[in-house]
C-alpha cells in the first residue's frame, strides 16, 4: 500500500510536469520573448559568475543568507560570485517558470530554490534540459537535482536508533502526508518481522489544518509513545493542538522527526514535563551559525535564543552550505555561464553542464559548513551527523549524537533547571523540604490519575507551580511533604508553636507554601518571603434566592408617584370632557333625528359617559361616544397620545418585571451578619489568621461576632472546605474565609456568592526559618515572577481555567426598576398643555356663542350670560328645553310678536 502511494506520487509529478511544459510552450509560442532587464544586461557584461536564488518563503532572511554565503565563499576562495535574487509566488509554477527563463537569458551558472516542492520539481526539469545545476533544500526520496537534505531512508535509521535506545515495544506513527510514508517503509524494513507494534495515523487527514480529531484518538488509545513526522509548516500547529487536546504532559513521550524543531517557539512546552525528543542537523553554538544569525538581525545575547534554541531553519543552513559546495566546485572546475532561451526548441545545451554537476557530487568538504561534512553516494548526501536533542525546562539540551556508521551514542548530562546563564547558582545542589496543605485546592491537591503516583509528581496546584518556577530560576531541588491542615500558631510566653510553624521552627521542613497568611504573631516565630498574593476576609453565603411574587405585582412597573399622577390625570381629563361637553354647542344633539325642529337637546358627555370615554381610551378599547366639538376632540387627541405612551411603557416594563428574577438575599453586609438578621448564623476556621483577626479586633461589630463564635463553637470548622460544604447544605449559615478562596469556590459552586466587601487586607507569603540565609534570593525571584506576569498567569490558570467553567459566566442582568416621574414627566406635561388649551378654546367659543345668541334674540348680554351660566352649573340637567316659557329667549320672542301684532 505504501509503495502504491509512492508510485502514484511519481506518476502525478510526471503528469504535472508534462502539462506544465505543454502550457508553457503554447504560451511562449503566442507571446513575444520577454526583453532582458537592464540590470541583467549589466551583470552579464561583468567578469563574474552569477548564481540565482528563487524564494517563496522567508524571502528577506533567505536573501541575507544567500548574500552572506557568497561573501564568505568569495573571501575564502578568491572567487567573484554574484547573486540574482527573485521572489516568486508559493506554488505558482508559471510565475516561477517565467522568472527562471529571465535568469537563464542572463547566463546564470546555477539556480537555488524555491521552497515549494511542486514548483521546484517543475524548475528542475527545465534546468536539467538546459544542463544548469539546480540546488534545492527539502526532504525528497527522489535523487534528481542536487540536494543536501538528509534522505528519508537515513532519517528512518536515526529514528530507529532512538526507538531502540528507548526500548519502545509499541508506538503510534503520525505523519502529515503520503510523502512521509517513505520513512515508515524504511522503519518497517529495518525492524523486520520482530519489530514493535506500530499504529499508523495521518494527522492532517481533513487537509484543513484541524488535527484535533486524530489527536483525540491518540489520547483515547493505550499508546502514549508517539513518533511524528511532518513539515515545518504544520509541526508548530501540531504541537499547539496536541497541548490543547491534553497529550503533552508527563504521561506521553514524543519523537519529532523534523530537523527544524530547534527553530520552533517551544516556551509553552518547556514545563509540560512531557518527554519530547528530536533531531538537529547543526549546532547553534558554532561560530559560523552565530555570525549568520547576527547578519540576519538576531541578537544572540538575548535569552530567547539561548539554551539550544536557534531561529535558523534547515533550509537556510543548507542553502548556505550549497553555495559553499558550488563555490568549491567552481574553483576546481571553471564554469562560464552563457545566455540560454527557454523558448528555443533546439537540442543545444551546455557542453560542461553535466561535468560541473557530476564534479559537485565527488567533493568531500568539511570546512566553512554549517551542517557538517558533505560527501555523496550517488545522488544522496552522506557523512553528516545528527544531534539528538531533548526539550527540558532549561530549553533544548543535546542528549546524544547519531551518524550512519556509529549509530546512536548517548551524551546525556545531568539535567539542570537553571534558565539563565548569569543567574546565581549557589542553590543548585541544595534540596529543600516544602510543606503543602493537601487537599487544599487550588493551592495543593493530589493529581487525579489511574496510576499510582509517588513523590513530587503526585501533587498539583498553585503552590506547586510556584515552587517549580522558583526552582527553575534558582536551580534548587525540592521535595514536597504534606503538612496537614493545621497551619499553626505561636505562643510567645512559652515559645512553643504548633502545626506547620513548628515544622519550620525545628528544622523538619525548609519552606511552607499554602494559603498561609503573614501575621505579626507568626513573624515572631518564622520569616516570610515577600507576598505573592493579596486578599482579605470576606463572607461566603448562598446566592440570593428568587423572591415569592407579591399580590399586587402588576403595579410594580410604575412608581407610586406615577400611579398618583395617572389617577389625577384620569379624573382631570374626565372632568374636562364633562365641562367642555356642556360648554360646546356642538355637543348638544337632537335626541330624535327624525324631528326637524326638536323641542329639546341632549348632551352625551354626562359624568358617567365622560368617565367611560376616558376609561375606554386608557384601556385601548374605545367606546360608542364620539366627540364632535373641536375642544372635546382636542382633549381626546391628547388623551389618546398620552395613553399610547403610558400603556406602551407599562407593557414593556411589566414584561421586564415578569421575566427578570428579583433575587432576595437575607444578608447584604457584615452588619446584617453581626445582628444575626433573619436568624443567619456564621463561623470560621477554628484556628488560623481569620479566627485571630476577630479575637484581636477592636471594632464593635467584630467584637460582637467574636463573642458569638466563642459561645457557639459548633459553627467553627476544622478546614475551609468543611465550611464551604456547610454553606452549600444550609440556608441559614455563612462562612468567613479569605476572599481568594471564596473567589475560587464561587467559580465552581454556582449557588455560592461573596457578600459585601473584604473586612481587612492581608497577604500570603512563603514561610521559612527565622533568619534563613536564602530569603533574599527567594524574594528577588518572586519579584521577577511578579514583574514578568508569571504570578498573574498562574492565578488565572488555577482560578479561572483548571476545573472552572462549570457555572455559566453570563453577565448579571440589571434589576427591573419601576418607571418614575423622571421617565414620564414629558407625556404628563403634553397632556396638561393640551387639556388647558382645549379648555381655553372651549371657554372662548362658549362666550362668543352667547354673544351671538343674545344679539340674535335681542336680549341683554347680562341676562343671556346669567341664564347660560345657571344652566351650565346645573350638573344634574343633561337636557336643554328649547321652547321653555321661563327662558329669556322665549320672553323676547313673545315681546317681538306682540309688538308686531
C-alpha positions in Angstrom: 0.0 0.0 0.0 2.8 2.4 0.9 4.7 1.6 -2.4 1.4 2.3 -4.2 1.4 5.8 -2.7 4.9 6.4 -3.9 4.1 5.2 -7.5 1.0 7.4 -7.6 3.0 10.4 -6.4 5.7 9.8 -9.1 3.0 9.5 -11.8 1.3 12.7 -10.6 4.6 14.6 -10.7 5.3 13.5 -14.3 1.8 14.4 -15.4 2.1 17.8 -13.9 5.5 18.3 -15.5 4.2 17.4 -19.0 1.2 19.6 -18.6 3.4 22.5 -17.4 5.7 22.1 -20.4 2.9 21.9 -22.9 1.2 25.0 -21.3 4.4 27.0 -21.3 5.2 26.0 -24.9 1.8 27.3 -26.0 2.2 30.5 -24.1 5.6 31.1 -25.4 4.5 30.4 -29.0 1.9 33.1 -28.7 3.7 35.7 -26.6 6.8 37.6 -27.7 10.1 36.9 -25.9 10.5 39.0 -22.8 13.2 41.6 -23.0 16.2 41.1 -20.9 16.1 43.6 -18.0 18.8 46.2 -17.9 20.1 45.1 -14.6 20.7 41.6 -16.0 22.4 43.0 -19.1 24.8 45.0 -17.0 25.8 42.0 -14.8 26.2 39.7 -17.8 28.9 42.0 -19.2 30.8 41.9 -15.9 33.7 39.5 -15.2 31.8 37.5 -12.7 29.8 34.2 -12.2 26.2 34.9 -11.4 24.0 32.4 -9.5 20.3 32.8 -8.9 18.1 32.4 -5.9 14.3 31.9 -6.1 12.5 32.4 -2.8 8.8 31.9 -2.0 9.1 31.9 1.8 11.2 33.9 4.3 12.4 36.0 1.4 14.3 38.6 3.4 16.2 36.1 5.6 17.0 33.8 2.6 18.4 36.8 0.7 20.7 37.7 3.6 21.8 34.1 4.0 22.5 33.8 0.2 24.5 37.0 0.1 26.4 36.1 3.2 27.3 32.7 1.8 28.5 34.2 -1.4 30.6 36.8 0.5 32.2 34.0 2.6 33.0 31.9 -0.5 34.4 34.8 -2.4 36.6 35.8 0.5 37.9 32.3 1.3 38.3 31.1 -2.3 39.1 34.3 -4.2 36.1 34.0 -6.5 33.8 36.6 -7.9 30.3 35.0 -7.4 27.4 37.4 -7.8 23.7 36.9 -7.0 20.4 37.2 -8.7 17.5 37.2 -6.2 13.9 36.9 -7.2 10.8 36.3 -5.2 8.0 34.1 -6.7 4.6 33.1 -5.6 4.5 30.0 -3.5 3.3 27.0 -5.6 3.0 29.2 -8.7 4.8 27.2 -11.4 4.0 29.5 -14.3 5.3 32.6 -12.5 8.4 30.7 -11.4 9.0 29.5 -14.9 8.9 33.0 -16.4 11.3 34.2 -13.7 13.7 31.4 -14.2 13.7 32.0 -18.0 14.6 35.6 -17.5 17.5 34.5 -15.3 18.7 31.9 -17.8 18.8 34.6 -20.5 21.4 36.5 -18.4 23.6 33.4 -18.3 23.5 32.3 -14.7 25.6 29.4 -13.6 23.2 27.8 -11.1 19.8 28.0 -9.6 18.9 27.7 -5.8 15.4 27.2 -4.5 12.5 27.7 -4.2 10.9 26.0 -1.1 7.7 24.7 -2.8 8.2 21.1 -3.9 5.8 21.3 -6.8 7.5 24.4 -8.2 11.0 23.0 -7.6 10.2 19.8 -9.5 9.0 21.8 -12.4 12.0 24.1 -12.5 14.3 21.2 -12.0 13.1 19.7 -15.3 13.9 23.0 -17.1 17.4 23.2 -15.5 18.1 19.6 -16.5 17.0 20.4 -20.1 19.4 23.3 -20.1 22.1 21.4 -18.1 22.2 24.0 -15.4 22.8 22.9 -11.8 19.7 23.2 -9.7 20.0 23.0 -5.9 17.0 22.6 -3.5 16.8 22.1 0.2 13.8 20.0 1.2 13.4 16.3 2.0 12.8 14.1 -1.0 13.0 10.4 -1.7 14.0 11.1 -5.4 17.6 11.7 -6.4 17.1 14.2 -9.2 18.8 17.6 -8.9 21.3 18.5 -6.2 20.0 18.1 -2.7 21.9 18.4 0.6 18.9 17.5 2.8 19.3 14.1 4.5 17.5 11.3 2.6 14.3 9.9 4.2 15.9 6.5 4.5 18.7 8.0 6.6 16.2 9.8 8.8 14.5 6.4 9.3 17.8 4.9 10.5 18.2 7.7 13.0 14.6 7.3 14.3 15.2 3.5 14.5 18.3 4.1 16.7 16.4 6.3 19.1 13.4 4.0 19.3 15.8 1.1 20.1 17.6 3.1 22.7 14.3 3.9 24.4 13.2 0.3 24.1 9.7 1.0 22.8 7.7 -2.1 22.2 4.8 -0.2 20.6 4.2 3.3 19.4 1.9 5.5 17.3 3.3 6.8 14.0 1.8 10.1 13.0 2.5 11.5 9.5 1.4 14.6 7.6 1.1 13.3 4.0 1.9 10.4 1.8 5.5 11.6 1.1 6.4 10.8 4.7 5.4 7.2 4.3 8.9 6.5 2.9 10.2 6.9 6.4 7.7 4.4 7.7 8.5 1.9 5.0 12.2 2.2 5.8 11.5 1.7 9.5 9.5 -1.4 8.8 12.3 -2.8 6.7 14.9 -2.1 9.4 12.8 -3.6 12.2 11.8 -6.6 10.2 9.2 -9.1 11.4 10.0 -8.8 15.1 9.6 -5.0 15.3 7.4 -3.1 17.7 3.6 -2.8 17.2 3.0 0.4 15.2 -0.3 2.3 14.9 -0.2 4.5 11.8 -2.4 7.6 11.6 -2.3 10.6 9.2 -2.8 13.7 11.4 -3.7 16.0 8.5 -6.5 13.8 7.4 -9.0 16.5 6.7 -6.5 18.8 4.9 -7.8 21.8 6.7 -5.3 22.3 9.5 -7.5 20.7 12.1 -5.6 17.8 13.7 -7.7 17.5 16.9 -9.9 14.6 15.7 -6.8 12.4 15.2 -5.1 13.7 18.4 -8.2 12.8 20.4 -8.0 9.3 19.0 -4.4 9.2 20.2 -5.4 10.4 23.7 -8.1 7.7 23.9 -5.7 4.9 22.8 -3.4 3.0 25.1 -0.2 4.1 23.3 1.5 7.0 24.9 4.7 6.9 22.8 4.4 8.8 19.6 6.6 9.4 16.6 5.6 12.4 14.5 7.0 13.3 11.0 5.8 16.3 9.1 6.8 19.6 7.5 8.0 22.7 9.3 4.8 24.5 8.2 2.4 22.2 10.1 4.6 21.0 13.0 4.2 24.1 15.3 0.4 23.9 14.9 0.5 20.2 15.6 2.3 20.8 18.9 -0.1 23.6 19.8 -3.2 21.4 19.1 -1.6 18.5 20.9 -1.3 20.6 24.0 -4.9 21.8 23.7 -6.1 18.2 23.4 -4.0 17.3 26.5 -1.4 14.8 25.4 1.7 17.0 26.0 2.3 16.1 29.6 4.4 13.7 31.7 2.4 10.7 30.6 3.5 11.0 26.9 6.8 10.6 25.1 7.3 12.1 21.6 10.0 11.7 18.9 9.7 14.6 16.5 11.2 13.7 13.1 11.6 17.3 11.9 15.0 18.9 11.6 13.6 22.4 12.3 12.4 21.5 15.8 15.1 23.8 17.3 13.6 26.8 15.5 10.0 26.4 16.9 8.6 28.5 19.7 8.8 25.9 22.5 8.4 28.2 25.5 5.0 26.9 26.5 6.0 23.3 26.3 9.2 23.5 28.4 7.4 23.0 31.7 4.9 20.4 30.4 7.0 17.5 31.8 6.4 15.7 28.5 9.4 13.7 27.1 10.0 15.4 23.7 13.0 14.2 21.7 14.0 15.4 18.2 16.9 15.7 15.8 19.1 18.6 14.8 21.4 19.0 11.8 23.6 21.8 13.1 24.5 23.3 16.5 23.7 26.9 17.3 27.0 27.1 19.2 29.1 27.2 16.0 30.7 30.5 15.3 29.5 30.4 11.7 25.9 30.0 12.9 26.2 32.8 15.3 27.8 35.1 12.7 24.9 34.3 10.3 22.3 35.0 13.0 23.8 38.4 13.5 23.8 39.1 9.8 20.1 38.3 9.7 19.5 40.7 12.6 19.1 38.4 15.7 20.7 39.4 18.9 22.4 36.2 20.0 22.8 37.5 23.5 19.0 37.6 24.1 17.7 34.9 26.4 15.1 33.5 23.9 18.0 32.3 21.7 19.9 30.6 24.4 19.7 27.1 25.8 19.9 25.4 22.5 17.2 27.2 20.6 18.0 28.8 17.2 15.9 30.7 14.7 17.8 29.5 11.7 15.9 26.9 9.7 17.4 23.9 7.9 16.6 25.4 4.6 18.7 28.5 5.4 21.7 26.4 6.6 21.5 24.0 3.6 21.4 27.0 1.2 24.5 28.4 2.9 26.3 25.1 2.6 25.1 24.6 -1.0 26.7 27.9 -2.0 30.0 26.7 -0.4 29.9 23.4 -2.4 29.1 25.3 -5.6 32.0 27.7 -5.0 34.4 24.9 -4.2 33.4 23.2 -7.5 33.8 26.4 -9.4 37.3 26.9 -8.0 38.4 23.5 -9.3 36.3 23.4 -12.5 35.9 26.8 -14.2 32.3 27.3 -15.4 31.5 30.0 -17.9 27.8 30.9 -17.9 26.1 31.6 -21.2 22.7 33.0 -22.1 20.0 30.4 -22.8 16.5 30.8 -24.1 13.6 28.7 -22.7 11.6 29.1 -25.9 14.2 27.6 -28.2 13.2 24.1 -29.4 16.8 23.1 -30.4 18.7 20.4 -28.6 21.7 22.7 -27.9 22.7 22.5 -24.2 25.9 23.5 -22.3 28.9 21.3 -23.0 30.3 21.5 -19.5 27.0 21.5 -17.5 26.9 17.7 -16.7 30.6 17.7 -15.8 30.1 20.5 -13.4 27.1 18.8 -11.7 29.0 15.5 -11.5 32.0 17.1 -10.0 29.9 18.7 -7.3 28.9 15.2 -6.2 32.5 14.0 -6.0 33.6 16.6 -3.5 34.3 15.9 0.2 34.1 19.1 2.2 34.5 19.8 5.9 35.3 23.5 6.2 33.1 26.6 6.1 29.9 24.4 6.5 27.0 24.8 8.9 25.6 21.2 8.7 28.8 19.2 8.9 30.8 17.3 6.4 29.4 16.8 2.9 30.0 13.9 0.5 27.8 11.9 -1.8 27.0 8.3 -2.6 25.3 8.6 -5.9 22.9 11.5 -5.6 22.4 11.0 -1.8 24.2 13.1 0.8 26.3 11.2 3.3 28.9 12.0 6.0 26.8 14.2 8.3 25.8 13.5 11.9 22.6 14.5 13.8 22.3 15.9 17.3 19.7 14.1 19.4 18.0 16.9 21.4 15.5 16.9 24.2 13.2 19.6 25.5 13.8 20.4 29.2 12.7 23.2 31.4 16.0 25.0 30.7 15.4 24.7 26.9 16.8 22.4 24.2 19.5 20.1 25.5 21.7 17.8 23.5 21.4 14.3 24.9 23.2 12.3 22.1 24.6 12.0 18.6 23.8 9.9 15.6 25.6 9.1 12.4 25.1 6.3 9.9 28.2 4.5 10.8 28.2 4.6 14.7 24.5 4.8 15.2 23.2 6.5 18.3 25.5 7.5 21.1 24.0 9.0 24.3 25.7 12.0 25.7 23.2 12.9 28.4 24.5 15.1 31.1 22.9 15.8 34.5 19.7 17.8 33.8 19.7 21.4 35.0 16.8 23.7 35.7 18.8 26.8 35.5 17.1 29.0 33.0 19.7 31.8 32.5 23.4 31.7 32.3 24.0 34.7 34.5 21.8 33.5 37.4 23.2 32.9 40.9 23.6 29.1 41.1 24.5 28.9 44.8 21.3 26.8 45.4 21.9 24.5 42.5 23.0 21.5 44.7 20.6 22.1 47.5 17.3 20.2 48.2 14.6 21.8 50.3 11.6 20.1 52.0 8.5 22.1 51.2 5.3 21.8 53.2 1.9 21.7 51.5 -1.6 21.5 52.8 -3.3 18.7 51.0 -6.1 18.7 50.0 -6.5 22.4 49.7 -7.5 23.4 46.2 -6.3 25.4 44.4 -3.0 25.7 46.3 -2.3 22.0 46.5 -4.1 18.7 45.8 -3.4 15.2 44.7 -3.3 14.6 41.0 -6.2 12.6 39.7 -4.7 9.6 37.8 -5.5 6.0 37.2 -1.8 5.2 38.0 -0.3 5.4 41.5 1.9 8.4 41.6 4.7 9.0 44.1 7.0 11.8 45.1 6.5 15.3 43.8 4.5 14.1 40.7 1.5 13.3 42.9 0.9 17.0 43.8 -0.5 19.8 41.7 -1.8 23.3 42.4 -0.8 27.0 42.5 1.7 26.4 45.3 3.3 23.5 43.5 3.7 25.6 40.3 5.1 28.5 42.2 7.8 26.3 43.8 8.6 24.9 40.4 9.0 28.4 38.9 11.3 29.4 41.8 13.3 26.2 41.3 13.7 27.0 37.6 15.1 30.4 38.5 17.3 29.5 41.4 18.3 25.9 40.4 17.5 24.2 43.7 15.8 20.8 44.1 12.7 20.2 46.3 10.7 17.5 48.0 7.0 18.1 48.8 5.6 17.0 52.1 2.0 17.1 53.3 1.9 19.3 56.3 -1.8 18.8 57.1 -4.5 21.5 57.7 -3.0 22.9 60.9 -1.0 26.0 59.8 -0.1 26.6 63.4 0.1 29.4 66.0 2.9 30.7 68.2 2.8 31.2 72.0 5.1 34.0 72.9 5.1 33.1 76.6 6.1 29.5 76.2 8.0 29.9 72.9 6.0 27.0 71.6 4.4 26.6 68.2 2.1 24.2 66.5 1.4 22.8 63.1 3.4 24.0 60.1 5.1 26.7 62.2 6.5 24.1 64.5 7.8 22.1 61.5 9.6 25.2 60.2 10.9 26.3 63.5 12.5 23.0 64.4 14.0 22.4 61.0 11.8 19.5 60.0 11.0 21.5 56.8 12.6 24.4 55.0 9.6 26.0 53.4 5.8 26.1 53.6 3.6 27.3 50.8 -0.2 27.3 51.0 -2.8 29.9 51.9 -0.7 30.9 54.8 -1.3 34.5 56.0 1.5 36.8 57.0 0.8 38.0 60.6 2.8 39.7 63.2 2.3 36.8 65.6 3.7 34.3 63.1 6.6 36.5 62.1 7.8 36.4 65.7 8.5 32.6 65.2 9.4 32.4 61.5 10.2 34.5 58.5 8.1 35.1 55.4 9.0 35.9 51.8 7.6 39.0 50.2 3.8 38.5 49.5 2.8 36.6 46.4 -0.9 37.2 46.8 -3.1 40.0 48.3 -6.5 39.3 49.8 -8.9 39.9 52.7 -11.5 38.2 54.9 -15.0 38.1 53.2 -18.3 36.4 53.7 -19.4 33.3 51.8 -23.1 32.7 51.6 -25.7 31.3 49.3 -26.7 33.3 46.2 -29.9 35.4 46.7 -32.9 33.3 46.1 -35.9 34.2 44.0 -38.5 36.1 46.0 -42.1 35.0 46.1 -44.4 37.1 43.8 -46.5 39.6 45.7 -50.3 40.1 45.3 -50.0 43.4 43.5 -47.0 42.7 41.4 -48.8 44.1 38.4 -48.3 47.6 39.9 -44.5 47.3 40.0 -43.8 48.8 36.5 -44.8 52.3 37.8 -43.6 54.0 40.9 -46.1 55.3 43.4 -45.8 58.9 42.2 -46.7 57.8 38.6 -49.8 55.9 39.7 -51.0 59.0 41.7 -50.4 61.3 38.7 -52.0 58.9 36.4 -55.1 58.8 38.6 -55.3 62.6 38.8 -54.8 62.8 35.0 -57.7 60.4 34.5 -60.0 62.4 36.7 -58.9 65.7 35.2 -59.4 64.5 31.6 -62.8 63.1 32.5 -63.8 66.4 34.1 -62.5 68.2 31.0 -64.8 66.2 28.8 -67.8 66.9 31.1 -67.2 70.6 31.2 -66.3 71.1 27.6 -69.3 69.0 26.6 -71.6 71.4 28.4 -69.7 74.5 27.0 -69.7 73.4 23.4 -72.9 73.9 21.5 -71.9 71.2 19.1 -72.1 68.6 21.8 -75.9 69.3 22.3 -77.7 66.9 19.9 -81.2 66.3 18.8 -82.2 63.1 20.6 -84.8 62.4 17.9 -83.2 63.0 14.4 -86.5 62.4 12.6 -87.9 65.6 14.1 -86.6 68.5 12.3 -87.4 71.1 15.0 -86.9 69.4 18.3 -88.2 70.9 21.4 -85.1 69.9 23.5 -81.4 69.0 23.0 -79.4 66.3 24.9 -75.7 66.3 25.9 -73.8 62.9 25.6 -71.0 64.0 27.9 -72.6 63.2 31.2 -70.3 62.5 34.2 -70.7 58.8 33.6 -70.1 59.0 29.9 -67.1 61.2 30.3 -65.5 58.7 32.7 -66.5 55.8 30.4 -64.9 57.5 27.4 -61.7 58.2 29.3 -61.6 54.6 30.6 -62.1 53.1 27.1 -59.3 55.2 25.7 -57.0 54.3 28.6 -57.6 50.6 28.2 -57.4 51.0 24.4 -60.8 49.5 23.9 -62.7 52.6 22.7 -66.4 53.5 23.3 -69.5 54.4 21.4 -69.2 58.1 22.3 -67.6 60.3 19.7 -66.5 63.9 20.4 -67.9 66.5 17.9 -66.7 69.9 19.1 -63.2 71.0 18.4 -62.4 71.4 22.1 -63.5 67.9 23.1 -61.7 66.4 20.1 -58.6 68.2 21.1 -58.7 66.8 24.6 -59.5 63.3 23.2 -56.5 63.5 20.9 -54.1 64.5 23.6 -55.6 61.8 25.9 -55.1 59.1 23.2 -51.5 60.2 22.7 -51.0 60.1 26.5 -52.5 56.6 26.9 -50.4 55.3 23.9 -47.2 56.3 25.6 -48.2 55.2 29.1 -49.7 51.9 28.1 -46.6 51.1 26.0 -44.3 52.0 28.8 -46.3 49.9 31.2 -46.4 46.9 29.0 -42.6 47.0 28.3 -41.7 47.4 31.9 -44.2 44.7 33.0 -42.5 42.3 30.7 -39.2 43.1 32.3 -40.6 42.6 35.8 -42.1 39.2 34.8 -39.0 37.9 33.1 -36.3 39.2 35.3 -36.0 37.5 38.6 -35.7 39.6 41.7 -33.4 37.6 44.0 -33.8 38.3 47.6 -30.8 37.9 49.9 -31.2 37.5 53.6 -27.9 39.3 54.3 -26.2 42.0 52.4 -23.3 43.1 54.6 -21.3 42.3 57.7 -23.6 44.4 59.8 -26.6 42.1 58.9 -24.4 39.1 59.8 -23.4 40.6 63.2 -27.0 41.3 64.0 -28.0 37.7 63.1 -30.5 39.1 60.7 -33.2 36.6 59.6 -31.6 34.1 62.0 -28.4 33.7 60.0 -25.5 32.1 61.9 -21.9 32.1 60.9 -18.5 30.6 61.7 -14.9 30.4 60.5 -12.0 28.0 60.6 -11.3 27.2 64.3 -7.6 28.1 64.0 -5.8 30.4 61.8 -5.5 34.0 60.8 -9.2 34.6 60.2 -10.1 33.5 63.7 -7.2 35.5 65.2 -8.5 38.6 63.3 -11.8 38.5 65.2 -10.1 37.7 68.5 -7.8 40.7 68.3 -10.1 43.2 66.6 -11.2 46.4 68.4 -14.2 47.1 66.1 -17.5 46.8 67.9 -19.1 44.7 65.2 -16.2 42.2 65.1 -16.1 42.0 68.9 -19.7 41.1 68.8 -19.1 38.5 66.1 -16.1 37.0 68.1 -18.3 36.6 71.1 -20.9 34.8 69.1 -18.4 32.4 67.6 -16.8 31.8 71.0 -20.2 31.0 72.5 -21.1 28.7 69.6 -18.1 26.6 68.8 -20.3 24.2 66.8 -20.3 26.8 64.0 -16.5 26.7 63.7 -14.8 24.2 61.3 -11.5 22.4 61.1 -10.9 23.3 57.4 -12.2 25.8 54.9 -13.7 23.1 52.8 -15.8 21.9 55.7 -17.2 25.5 56.0 -17.9 25.6 52.2 -19.8 22.3 52.4 -21.8 23.6 55.3 -22.8 26.7 53.4 -24.0 24.6 50.5 -26.2 22.4 52.6 -27.7 25.0 54.8 -29.9 28.1 54.2 -29.0 30.0 57.3 -25.2 29.6 57.6 -22.5 31.9 56.4 -18.8 31.2 56.5 -15.9 33.7 57.0 -12.8 33.0 54.9 -10.2 34.6 52.6 -11.5 36.3 49.6 -9.2 34.4 47.2 -10.6 31.1 48.4 -14.2 32.5 48.1 -13.4 33.5 44.5 -12.1 30.0 43.7 -15.2 28.3 45.2 -17.8 30.7 43.6 -16.3 29.8 40.1 -17.1 26.1 40.8 -20.1 26.2 43.1 -22.9 28.0 41.2 -25.1 28.6 44.2 -22.5 30.4 46.3 -21.6 34.1 46.4 -19.4 36.5 48.1 -21.3 39.0 50.3 -20.1 42.6 50.7 -16.5 43.9 50.6 -13.4 42.5 52.3 -13.3 43.1 56.1 -9.5 43.6 56.1 -6.4 43.4 54.0 -3.8 40.7 54.3 -1.2 38.8 52.2 0.1 35.3 51.6 3.8 34.5 51.8 6.2 31.6 51.8 7.1 30.5 55.3 10.8 29.8 56.1 13.0 29.6 59.2 14.0 32.7 61.1 17.0 34.5 59.5 17.2 31.9 56.7 20.2 32.8 54.5 18.4 32.3 51.2 15.5 34.6 51.9 16.8 37.4 49.7 17.3 35.1 46.7 13.7 33.9 47.1 12.4 37.5 47.4 14.3 38.6 44.2 13.0 35.6 42.3 9.4 36.4 43.4 9.8 40.0 42.3 11.0 38.8 38.9 8.0 36.5 38.6 5.7 39.3 39.6 7.2 41.8 37.1 7.1 39.2 34.3 3.4 38.5 34.9 4.0 34.8 35.9 2.2 35.1 39.2 -0.9 36.5 37.5 -0.8 33.8 34.8 -0.6 31.1 37.4 -3.5 32.6 39.4 -5.6 32.8 36.2 -4.7 29.2 35.4 -5.8 27.7 38.7 -8.7 30.0 39.5 -10.3 30.6 36.0 -9.1 27.7 33.8 -8.4 24.4 35.6 -11.8 23.0 36.7 -13.6 26.2 36.0 -16.3 26.9 33.5 -18.9 24.9 35.4 -21.0 27.9 36.2 -22.3 29.9 33.3 -20.3 33.2 33.1 -23.2 35.3 31.9 -23.4 39.0 32.8 -25.6 39.8 35.7 -28.9 41.1 34.4 -29.7 44.5 35.9 -32.7 44.7 38.2 -36.0 45.9 36.7 -36.8 49.3 38.3 -40.2 51.0 38.3 -40.7 53.9 35.9 -40.7 57.2 37.9 -42.0 60.7 37.1 -38.5 61.4 35.7 -39.2 59.0 32.9 -42.8 60.1 32.2 -42.9 63.8 33.1 -42.9 64.8 29.5 -46.0 63.0 28.5 -47.9 64.3 31.5 -46.8 67.8 30.5 -48.1 67.3 27.0 -51.4 66.2 28.3 -51.7 69.2 30.7 -50.9 71.7 27.9 -53.3 70.1 25.5 -56.1 70.0 28.1 -55.6 73.6 29.1 -55.6 74.7 25.5 -58.8 72.9 24.9 -60.4 74.4 28.0 -59.4 77.9 26.9 -60.7 77.4 23.4 -64.0 75.9 24.8 -64.5 78.9 27.1 -63.9 81.4 24.3 -66.2 79.5 22.0 -68.9 79.5 24.7 -68.6 83.3 25.3 -68.8 84.0 21.5 -71.8 81.7 21.2 -73.7 83.6 24.0 -72.9 87.0 22.4 -74.1 85.8 19.1 -77.2 84.3 20.5 -78.0 87.4 22.6 -77.8 89.6 19.6 -80.0 87.3 17.6 -82.7 87.3 20.2 -82.1 90.9 21.1 -81.6 90.3 24.8 -79.1 91.9 27.1 -75.7 90.2 27.4 -76.0 90.2 31.1 -79.3 88.3 31.1 -78.0 85.9 28.5 -74.8 85.1 30.4 -76.7 84.7 33.6 -79.1 82.2 32.1 -76.4 80.3 30.3 -74.2 80.1 33.4 -77.0 78.9 35.6 -77.7 76.2 33.1 -74.0 75.3 32.8 -73.6 74.7 36.6 -76.8 72.7 36.8 -74.8 69.4 36.6 -77.8 67.2 37.1 -79.5 68.5 33.9 -78.4 67.0 30.6 -81.4 68.0 28.6 -81.9 71.6 27.3 -85.5 72.6 26.6 -85.5 74.9 23.6 -89.1 76.4 24.0 -89.3 77.0 27.7 -91.5 79.8 28.8 -89.1 80.6 31.6 -86.3 81.3 29.2 -85.3 84.8 28.5 -85.2 84.0 24.8 -88.8 82.9 24.8 -90.0 86.1 26.5 -88.0 88.1 24.0 -89.7 86.2 21.1 -93.2 86.8 22.6 -92.5 90.5 23.0 -91.4 90.8 19.4 -94.6 89.0 18.3 -96.8 91.4 20.4 -95.1 94.4 19.0 -95.6 93.1 15.5 -99.3 92.5 16.0 
